[in-house]
Amino acid sequence: MAIRWALTVLAIIIFSWISAKIIRDEDLPGEMLAKPGLHINKDACMGCTLCAKNYPTLFIMQGKKAVVKAYDKQALDYEKLQSVIKACPVHAIEYSEQ
C-alpha cells in the first residue's frame, strides 16, 4: 500500500510538471481579463442564446456563437450585465474595468 501511494504521488508530480511545460498561459481562459472591457470566450460559448435574449442591446448571435455589439461604457446597465454573466452556463462572458 505504501509503494502504491508513493508511485501515485510521483505520477502526480510528473504529470503536473509535464502539464506546466505544455500548457501556455495564453491558452487559459482567465487570461482574457488582462484586457479591459467585455469579452466572450468563443471556444467556451455553446450558443445557448441566454445572453442575447436577456441583454439584446449588448449581445447578438452570429452563427452559433454570441458576439458583443459595439457599446458605450457609460450606457451599460451593470446589474443586467452581471445577471447575464452569472446566467451563462459555461462562464464564457467576462468583464473587467481595468
C-alpha positions in Angstrom: 0.0 0.0 0.0 2.9 2.4 0.8 4.5 1.6 -2.5 1.3 2.3 -4.4 0.8 5.6 -2.5 4.4 6.7 -3.3 4.0 5.8 -7.0 0.7 7.8 -7.2 2.3 10.9 -5.6 5.3 10.5 -8.0 2.9 10.2 -11.0 1.0 13.3 -9.9 4.2 15.3 -9.7 5.4 14.1 -13.1 2.1 14.9 -14.8 2.0 18.3 -13.2 5.5 19.1 -14.4 4.6 17.9 -18.0 1.4 20.0 -18.0 3.3 23.1 -16.8 5.7 22.7 -19.8 2.9 22.0 -22.4 0.1 24.5 -21.4 0.9 28.2 -22.0 -0.7 31.0 -20.0 -2.3 32.3 -23.2 -4.3 29.0 -23.5 -6.1 29.5 -20.2 -9.5 31.2 -20.3 -8.8 33.5 -17.4 -6.2 35.4 -19.3 -8.9 37.3 -21.2 -9.2 39.5 -18.1 -5.8 41.1 -18.9 -7.6 43.3 -21.4 -10.2 45.8 -20.1 -13.8 45.5 -21.4 -16.3 42.9 -22.1 -15.2 39.6 -23.7 -16.7 36.3 -24.8 -14.6 33.2 -24.9 -15.7 31.8 -28.3 -14.2 28.4 -27.5 -16.3 28.1 -24.4 -19.5 29.6 -25.8 -22.0 26.8 -26.6 -24.6 29.1 -28.3 -27.3 28.8 -25.7 -28.6 32.4 -26.6 -29.2 33.3 -22.9 -27.1 36.4 -23.2 -28.7 37.6 -26.4 -32.2 37.0 -25.0 -31.5 38.7 -21.7 -29.5 41.7 -22.9 -30.2 42.1 -26.7 -28.8 45.6 -26.9 -25.4 44.2 -26.0 -25.2 40.7 -27.4 -26.1 39.1 -30.7 -25.8 35.7 -32.1 -23.5 35.2 -35.2 -23.7 31.7 -36.4 -23.9 29.6 -33.2 -21.8 31.8 -31.0 -22.5 35.0 -29.1 -20.8 38.3 -30.0 -20.6 41.6 -28.2 -22.0 44.5 -30.1 -20.3 47.9 -30.0 -21.3 49.5 -26.8 -20.8 52.7 -24.8 -19.3 52.1 -21.4 -21.4 54.8 -19.8 -24.6 53.3 -21.2 -24.1 49.8 -19.7 -26.6 48.5 -17.2 -24.2 46.8 -14.8 -26.8 45.0 -12.9 -28.2 43.5 -16.1 -24.7 42.7 -17.3 -23.8 40.9 -14.0 -27.0 38.8 -14.2 -26.2 37.8 -17.8 -22.6 36.9 -16.8 -24.0 34.7 -13.9 -26.6 33.2 -16.1 -24.0 31.9 -18.7 -23.9 28.2 -18.1 -20.3 27.8 -19.3 -19.0 31.1 -17.8 -17.9 32.3 -21.3 -18.6 36.0 -20.6 -16.1 38.1 -18.7 -16.0 41.8 -17.9 -13.1 43.9 -16.5 -12.9 47.6 -15.9 -9.1 47.9 -15.7 
